[in-house]
Amino acid sequence: MIRARDRDTTVTDSRRIYDFYLIRHGETDYNKGQLAQGNIEVPLNEAGRQQAFSAAAELRRMGLSFDLVLSSPLGRAAETGEIVSGIPQSDPRFILIPELHEMAFGELEGKPFLQNQTMLTFNQHPEQYIPAKGGETVPEVFARTRRALELCEKAAERLDNEGVLTRSDGLTPHILVASHGMAIRGMLANVRHTGIEDVWKTIVGNCDVFHLRYEAPRGSAADLAYFQEMPKTLSHLDPYDPHESMTALQEKED
């Protein structure tokens, strides 16, 4: 499903305005196999690459092109960002931000979601989740992704000041942020001011795109209060979403 986006805003001298588009990477074999990926390097599979090319085409039909890519260092996100934006990873307008990486699951990375009580708790009662050794808590993800949003704005502002993001049409820069399911949920939770118990209310399918606008007085310090969530840009069904699978399994058992 494609939802209409708000009209672009014209750049002004008194305010800095950036349109950030948060995209989850395309499908991987771990997604298909319902395995916890975390920070394991799992490449896009062919279906995932096709999802990225399809998303790029959909966004072009909507009149969207990108001036900058800010990406997780994990290859599946970076490749998605490259395909969707058309900006190669070697380009100075393609920047890796480590804080955009996926939630760490520690010793459970690579393990099936449906065969582990810890991960069942994570998906059904995230507020009760206690990670395995080496994993992150949900509050830690929220804190890290808050920092990620601040770093995204600072990167955009730096390149804007250097003239890299100046558009010939005078419209606001379009910035693609390539990341992961839980990382995107964390960023959205920070903007929405929602809690851990609400984290699964947001469906983040492969190559789904969320739109955040940042509008602040020029010269002001980076502040999450200047982020505003806009209508979602792209939505896709995710047949391998482990949370959806576990919810259905729980309902069947009940």
NUROPA-41238 format. One record per atom (N, C-alpha, C): residue in one letter; x, y negated, z negated. Coordinates in steps of 0.05 Angstrom, whole numbers, padded with zeros to 5 digits, always signed. Layout:
AXYZ;...
END
This chain:
M+00017+00024+00000;M+00000+00000+00000;M+00017-00025+00000;I+00011-00044+00016;I+00025-00070+00017;I+00006-00091+00006;R+00016-00107-00013;R+00001-00129-00024;R+00013-00155-00013;A-00005-00174-00008;A+00005-00200+00003;A+00022-00214-00018;R+00044-00226-00009;R+00061-00241-00027;R+00053-00270-00026;D+00060-00285-00047;D+00055-00313-00047;D+00071-00327-00026;R+00062-00350-00017;R+00077-00365+00003;R+00104-00373-00008;D+00123-00376+00010;D+00150-00386+00002;D+00147-00414-00009;T+00166-00422-00026;T+00168-00448-00037;T+00191-00463-00024;T+00188-00489-00019;T+00209-00505-00008;T+00228-00513-00029;V+00254-00512-00023;V+00275-00521-00042;V+00272-00550-00048;T+00277-00558-00073;T+00276-00586-00081;T+00303-00593-00093;D+00309-00619-00095;D+00335-00628-00106;D+00335-00626-00137;S+00311-00627-00149;S+00310-00629-00178;S+00307-00602-00192;R+00299-00581-00176;R+00295-00555-00188;R+00309-00534-00171;R+00319-00513-00185;R+00329-00490-00170;R+00309-00467-00171;I+00303-00457-00148;I+00282-00436-00145;I+00293-00413-00129;Y+00291-00389-00141;Y+00301-00365-00127;Y+00279-00344-00128;D+00275-00330-00106;D+00256-00308-00105;D+00272-00281-00106;F+00269-00267-00128;F+00282-00241-00132;F+00262-00219-00125;Y+00272-00200-00109;Y+00255-00177-00102;Y+00269-00152-00113;L+00257-00140-00133;L+00268-00116-00146;L+00259-00091-00132;I+00278-00076-00122;I+00271-00051-00107;I+00284-00027-00121;R+00268-00006-00124;R+00279+00019-00134;R+00291+00034-00110;H+00312+00049-00114;H+00325+00064-00093;H+00306+00084-00080;G+00314+00094-00057;G+00299+00115-00044;G+00303+00142-00057;E+00288+00161-00047;E+00288+00188-00059;E+00315+00202-00058;T+00321+00218-00079;T+00344+00235-00080;T+00335+00264-00085;D+00353+00282-00082;D+00346+00310-00088;D+00339+00314-00118;Y+00351+00298-00135;Y+00344+00299-00164;Y+00316+00290-00169;N+00307+00269-00154;N+00279+00261-00156;N+00261+00283-00148;K+00267+00295-00125;K+00251+00317-00115;K+00250+00341-00133;G+00273+00347-00146;G+00274+00369-00164;G+00266+00362-00193;Q+00258+00337-00198;Q+00250+00328-00224;Q+00271+00333-00245;L+00295+00324-00238;L+00318+00326-00257;L+00325+00298-00267;A+00335+00296-00291;A+00343+00271-00303;A+00368+00261-00289;Q+00367+00239-00274;Q+00390+00229-00260;Q+00408+00212-00278;G+00396+00193-00291;G+00413+00175-00307;G+00434+00162-00290;N+00459+00165-00299;N+00482+00153-00285;N+00499+00172-00269;I+00488+00196-00263;I+00501+00214-00245;I+00500+00202-00217;E+00521+00205-00202;E+00521+00196-00174;E+00507+00216-00157;V+00482+00210-00151;V+00466+00228-00133;V+00458+00211-00109;P+00467+00219-00085;P+00461+00203-00061;P+00432+00205-00052;L+00424+00186-00036;L+00398+00188-00023;L+00397+00213-00006;N+00374+00226-00005;N+00371+00248+00014;N+00359+00235+00040;E+00354+00251+00060;E+00344+00240+00085;E+00317+00227+00082;A+00300+00239+00065;A+00274+00226+00060;A+00278+00199+00047;G+00297+00197+00029;G+00303+00172+00015;G+00313+00150+00034;R+00330+00158+00053;R+00340+00139+00073;R+00317+00129+00091;Q+00299+00148+00098;Q+00277+00140+00114;Q+00258+00121+00099;Q+00255+00126+00073;Q+00239+00108+00057;Q+00251+00080+00057;A+00277+00078+00056;A+00291+00052+00056;A+00287+00038+00083;F+00291+00053+00105;F+00286+00041+00131;F+00257+00032+00135;S+00239+00048+00125;S+00210+00041+00127;S+00204+00016+00111;A+00216+00014+00087;A+00212-00009+00070;A+00223-00034+00084;A+00246-00031+00096;A+00258-00054+00111;A+00240-00063+00133;A+00228-00045+00147;A+00209-00052+00169;A+00184-00065+00158;E+00174-00055+00136;E+00150-00067+00124;E+00156-00095+00115;L+00179-00099+00102;L+00185-00126+00092;L+00190-00146+00116;R+00202-00136+00137;R+00205-00154+00161;R+00178-00162+00172;R+00159-00143+00172;R+00132-00150+00182;R+00119-00171+00165;M+00127-00172+00140;M+00116-00192+00121;M+00131-00218+00123;G+00151-00219+00140;G+00167-00244+00144;G+00189-00247+00124;L+00197-00225+00110;L+00218-00227+00090;L+00245-00219+00102;S+00265-00235+00097;S+00293-00228+00102;S+00308-00236+00077;F+00332-00225+00074;F+00347-00229+00049;F+00373-00244+00053;D+00379-00261+00034;D+00403-00278+00035;D+00425-00267+00017;L+00418-00250-00002;L+00437-00240-00022;L+00427-00213-00032;V+00445-00194-00038;V+00438-00169-00051;V+00454-00167-00077;L+00439-00162-00098;L+00451-00156-00125;L+00443-00127-00131;S+00463-00110-00135;S+00458-00081-00136;S+00470-00068-00161;S+00457-00047-00169;S+00469-00028-00187;S+00494-00016-00174;P+00514-00008-00189;P+00538+00004-00176;P+00533+00033-00167;L+00511+00045-00175;L+00506+00072-00167;L+00499+00073-00137;G+00510+00093-00123;G+00509+00093-00094;G+00481+00094-00083;R+00462+00108-00096;R+00435+00110-00085;R+00421+00082-00084;A+00427+00065-00104;A+00416+00038-00104;A+00430+00021-00084;A+00457+00022-00083;A+00472+00006-00065;A+00465+00012-00036;E+00463+00038-00029;E+00456+00045-00001;E+00428+00035+00006;T+00409+00037-00013;T+00382+00026-00009;T+00383-00004-00003;G+00398-00018-00020;G+00401-00047-00016;G+00412-00054+00011;E+00432-00039+00019;E+00445-00044+00045;E+00426-00040+00068;I+00411-00017+00067;I+00392-00011+00089;I+00370-00032+00090;V+00358-00038+00067;V+00335-00056+00066;V+00342-00085+00074;S+00366-00094+00065;S+00373-00122+00070;S+00387-00126+00097;G+00400-00105+00107;G+00417-00108+00130;G+00444-00121+00124;I+00450-00125+00099;I+00475-00137+00090;I+00494-00115+00082;P+00517-00111+00095;P+00535-00089+00087;P+00548-00093+00060;Q+00555-00072+00047;Q+00567-00073+00021;Q+00594-00088+00021;S+00607-00090+00044;S+00632-00104+00046;S+00628-00135+00047;D+00604-00144+00051;D+00598-00172+00054;D+00599-00186+00026;P+00611-00210+00024;P+00611-00224-00002;P+00584-00230-00013;R+00563-00228+00004;R+00536-00233-00005;R+00523-00207-00017;F+00540-00186-00020;F+00531-00161-00032;F+00547-00158-00058;I+00534-00161-00081;I+00548-00161-00106;I+00538-00139-00124;L+00557-00124-00136;L+00549-00103-00155;L+00548-00115-00184;I+00526-00109-00198;I+00523-00117-00226;I+00519-00092-00243;P+00539-00085-00258;P+00538-00060-00274;P+00514-00057-00291;E+00503-00079-00302;E+00480-00078-00320;E+00455-00069-00306;L+00455-00067-00280;L+00431-00058-00265;L+00430-00027-00263;H+00449-00013-00275;H+00450+00016-00273;H+00425+00029-00287;E+00421+00054-00281;E+00398+00068-00292;E+00401+00074-00322;M+00380+00079-00335;M+00381+00087-00363;M+00398+00112-00366;A+00415+00112-00386;A+00433+00134-00391;A+00418+00155-00408;F+00419+00180-00399;F+00407+00202-00414;F+00427+00221-00427;G+00452+00213-00425;G+00473+00228-00439;G+00474+00258-00430;E+00475+00275-00450;E+00478+00304-00445;E+00454+00316-00430;L+00432+00301-00427;L+00409+00312-00413;L+00409+00305-00383;E+00429+00290-00374;E+00430+00283-00346;E+00436+00309-00329;G+00420+00312-00309;G+00422+00335-00292;G+00404+00358-00301;K+00390+00354-00324;K+00372+00375-00334;K+00343+00370-00325;P+00326+00391-00323;P+00298+00387-00315;P+00282+00371-00335;F+00266+00353-00325;F+00248+00337-00343;F+00227+00355-00356;L+00217+00375-00342;L+00194+00390-00352;L+00201+00412-00371;Q+00226+00415-00378;Q+00234+00438-00395;Q+00249+00428-00420;N+00244+00404-00428;N+00259+00393-00451;N+00241+00376-00468;Q+00240+00382-00494;Q+00221+00368-00512;Q+00229+00339-00515;T+00255+00334-00515;T+00264+00306-00518;T+00254+00289-00495;M+00255+00300-00470;M+00246+00285-00447;M+00216+00283-00446;L+00202+00304-00456;L+00173+00303-00458;L+00165+00280-00476;T+00179+00278-00499;T+00173+00256-00517;T+00178+00229-00504;F+00200+00227-00489;F+00207+00202-00475;F+00184+00194-00457;N+00173+00212-00442;N+00152+00206-00423;N+00124+00202-00435;Q+00119+00216-00457;Q+00093+00214-00469;Q+00091+00194-00492;H+00113+00192-00507;H+00113+00173-00530;H+00140+00159-00532;P+00145+00141-00513;P+00172+00129-00511;P+00180+00114-00537;E+00161+00105-00552;E+00167+00091-00577;E+00179+00111-00598;Q+00175+00137-00594;Q+00186+00157-00612;Q+00211+00170-00602;Y+00220+00162-00579;Y+00243+00175-00565;Y+00269+00171-00579;I+00283+00193-00584;I+00310+00192-00595;I+00328+00205-00575;P+00347+00191-00563;P+00363+00202-00541;P+00382+00223-00550;A+00390+00240-00530;A+00411+00259-00535;A+00438+00244-00537;K+00458+00259-00544;K+00485+00247-00547;K+00493+00233-00521;G+00502+00208-00523;G+00510+00193-00500;G+00488+00179-00485;G+00463+00181-00495;G+00441+00168-00481;G+00434+00141-00493;E+00418+00126-00479;E+00409+00100-00488;E+00382+00102-00501;T+00376+00085-00520;T+00349+00082-00530;T+00334+00063-00511;V+00307+00063-00513;V+00292+00044-00497;V+00298+00015-00505;P+00300+00009-00531;P+00308-00019-00538;P+00335-00027-00526;E+00354-00008-00524;E+00380-00014-00512;E+00377-00020-00483;V+00359-00006-00469;V+00354-00011-00441;V+00342-00039-00437;F+00323-00045-00455;F+00310-00072-00454;F+00331-00094-00457;A+00349-00090-00476;A+00370-00111-00481;A+00389-00113-00458;R+00397-00090-00447;R+00415-00090-00424;R+00403-00103-00399;T+00377-00097-00394;T+00364-00108-00370;T+00357-00137-00374;R+00354-00146-00398;R+00352-00175-00403;R+00377-00189-00394;R+00400-00177-00402;R+00426-00188-00394;R+00429-00186-00363;A+00419-00165-00351;A+00420-00162-00322;A+00405-00184-00308;L+00382-00191-00318;L+00367-00213-00306;L+00382-00240-00308;E+00394-00244-00330;E+00410-00269-00334;E+00434-00269-00314;L+00447-00246-00311;L+00469-00245-00293;L+00460-00248-00264;C+00437-00238-00257;C+00426-00242-00230;C+00422-00271-00224;E+00410-00285-00243;E+00405-00314-00239;E+00431-00329-00237;K+00451-00322-00254;K+00477-00336-00253;K+00491-00331-00227;A+00490-00307-00216;A+00502-00301-00191;A+00489-00317-00168;A+00462-00318-00169;A+00448-00334-00149;A+00455-00363-00151;E+00457-00374-00175;E+00463-00402-00179;E+00491-00408-00169;R+00510-00391-00175;R+00538-00395-00166;R+00539-00396-00135;L+00527-00377-00122;L+00528-00377-00093;L+00512-00400-00081;D+00491-00408-00094;D+00475-00431-00086;D+00492-00456-00087;N+00506-00459-00109;N+00524-00483-00112;N+00546-00483-00091;E+00554-00459-00082;E+00575-00458-00061;E+00563-00461-00033;G+00537-00463-00031;G+00524-00467-00005;G+00519-00441+00010;V+00525-00418-00003;V+00521-00392+00011;V+00492-00386+00015;L+00474-00395-00003;L+00446-00388-00002;L+00429-00409+00012;T+00441-00430+00023;T+00426-00451+00036;T+00413-00440+00062;R+00387-00441+00064;R+00372-00431+00087;R+00367-00454+00107;S+00368-00447+00132;S+00363-00467+00153;S+00334-00477+00153;D+00316-00459+00143;D+00288-00467+00142;D+00280-00482+00117;G+00299-00486+00099;G+00294-00502+00075;G+00278-00488+00054;L+00272-00462+00058;L+00257-00447+00038;L+00275-00435+00017;T+00263-00425-00005;T+00278-00414-00027;T+00293-00389-00018;P+00317-00384-00030;P+00332-00360-00023;P+00317-00335-00032;H+00319-00314-00015;H+00307-00288-00020;H+00330-00269-00029;I+00328-00258-00053;I+00349-00242-00064;I+00339-00214-00070;L+00351-00194-00059;L+00344-00167-00064;L+00360-00156-00087;V+00346-00144-00107;V+00358-00132-00130;V+00353-00102-00129;A+00374-00087-00122;A+00371-00058-00119;A+00378-00043-00144;S+00359-00029-00155;S+00363-00017-00182;S+00348+00009-00184;H+00337+00015-00208;H+00327+00042-00214;H+00301+00039-00230;G+00287+00062-00233;G+00261+00062-00245;G+00260+00050-00273;M+00275+00061-00291;M+00274+00050-00319;M+00287+00023-00321;A+00307+00017-00305;A+00320-00009-00306;A+00300-00030-00297;I+00284-00024-00276;I+00264-00043-00267;I+00242-00047-00288;R+00234-00024-00300;R+00214-00027-00321;R+00224-00044-00344;G+00250-00042-00350;G+00261-00058-00371;G+00261-00088-00364;M+00268-00094-00339;M+00268-00122-00330;M+00240-00133-00331;L+00220-00118-00322;L+00193-00127-00322;L+00182-00131-00350;A+00190-00113-00368;A+00181-00115-00396;A+00192-00141-00409;N+00217-00148-00401;N+00228-00173-00412;N+00213-00198-00402;V+00205-00197-00377;V+00190-00220-00365;V+00162-00221-00376;R+00150-00197-00379;R+00122-00196-00388;R+00119-00198-00418;H+00141-00194-00433;H+00140-00194-00462;H+00123-00171-00473;T+00126-00147-00460;T+00111-00124-00468;T+00130-00105-00483;G+00118-00086-00498;G+00134-00069-00516;G+00140-00042-00504;I+00154-00026-00519;I+00162+00001-00511;I+00138+00018-00504;E+00117+00016-00520;E+00093+00033-00517;E+00079+00028-00490;D+00086+00006-00476;D+00073-00001-00451;D+00090+00006-00427;V+00113+00018-00431;V+00133+00020-00410;V+00123+00037-00387;W+00107+00058-00392;W+00097+00076-00371;W+00072+00066-00357;K+00062+00042-00365;K+00039+00031-00352;K+00046+00020-00324;T+00072+00017-00319;T+00081+00007-00293;T+00092+00030-00277;I+00079+00035-00254;I+00089+00055-00236;I+00110+00043-00218;V+00133+00056-00217;V+00156+00047-00200;V+00164+00070-00181;G+00151+00071-00158;G+00158+00091-00139;G+00183+00085-00124;N+00194+00105-00110;N+00218+00101-00093;N+00212+00079-00072;C+00229+00059-00071;C+00227+00036-00053;C+00203+00018-00059;D+00191+00020-00082;D+00172+00000-00091;D+00187-00027-00094;V+00173-00049-00089;V+00186-00076-00091;V+00169-00094-00109;F+00182-00105-00129;F+00169-00124-00147;F+00182-00152-00143;H+00165-00173-00145;H+00174-00200-00139;H+00174-00217-00164;L+00197-00228-00170;L+00201-00246-00193;L+00211-00273-00181;R+00198-00294-00189;R+00207-00321-00181;R+00220-00335-00205;Y+00243-00347-00200;Y+00257-00362-00220;Y+00257-00391-00212;E+00245-00408-00230;E+00243-00436-00224;E+00251-00452-00249;A+00272-00468-00247;A+00283-00482-00270;A+00295-00509-00261;P+00296-00528-00280;P+00309-00553-00273;P+00339-00548-00267;R+00349-00562-00247;R+00377-00560-00241;R+00394-00569-00264;G+00415-00553-00270;G+00432-00560-00293;G+00425-00546-00319;S+00401-00533-00319;S+00393-00520-00344;S+00406-00493-00346;A+00409-00483-00371;A+00421-00457-00376;A+00401-00435-00367;A+00412-00412-00359;A+00395-00389-00352;A+00377-00381-00375;D+00352-00377-00369;D+00333-00371-00390;D+00310-00354-00378;L+00304-00332-00391;L+00283-00314-00381;L+00256-00328-00379;A+00252-00349-00395;A+00227-00363-00394;A+00221-00375-00367;Y+00241-00378-00350;Y+00238-00390-00324;Y+00230-00369-00303;F+00229-00344-00311;F+00220-00323-00292;F+00190-00320-00293;Q+00178-00317-00270;Q+00150-00312-00267;Q+00145-00289-00249;E+00128-00269-00258;E+00122-00247-00241;E+00101-00255-00220;M+00107-00248-00195;M+00088-00254-00173;M+00074-00227-00165;P+00055-00228-00147;P+00042-00203-00139;P+00062-00183-00128;K+00058-00158-00134;K+00076-00137-00125;K+00077-00136-00095;T+00101-00132-00084;T+00105-00135-00055;T+00100-00108-00040;L+00111-00086-00050;L+00107-00060-00037;L+00102-00039-00058;S+00082-00021-00052;S+00076+00001-00070;S+00075+00027-00053;H+00086+00049-00064;H+00085+00075-00051;H+00077+00096-00071;L+00063+00116-00062;L+00058+00139-00080;L+00084+00154-00084;D+00087+00165-00109;D+00112+00180-00115;D+00103+00208-00124;P+00104+00228-00106;P+00095+00255-00113;P+00113+00269-00133;Y+00137+00258-00138;Y+00156+00272-00156;Y+00160+00257-00182;D+00143+00237-00187;D+00146+00222-00212;D+00143+00241-00236;P+00164+00245-00252;P+00163+00264-00274;P+00144+00256-00296;H+00140+00231-00300;H+00121+00222-00320;H+00093+00230-00312;E+00085+00226-00287;E+00059+00235-00278;E+00056+00265-00280;S+00076+00280-00274;S+00075+00309-00275;S+00071+00318-00304;M+00086+00306-00323;M+00084+00314-00350;M+00058+00306-00363;T+00047+00283-00354;T+00021+00275-00364;T-00001+00296-00356;A+00001+00304-00331;A-00018+00324-00320;A-00015+00351-00335;L+00010+00358-00340;L+00015+00383-00355;L+00004+00382-00383;Q+00007+00359-00396;Q-00003+00356-00423;Q-00033+00358-00424;E-00046+00344-00405;E-00075+00345-00403;E-00086+00373-00399;K-00071+00389-00382;K-00079+00416-00377;K-00077+00433-00403;E-00055+00429-00418;E-00052+00444-00443;E-00072+00436-00464;D-00080+00411-00464;D-00100+00402-00483;D-00128+00413-00477;
END
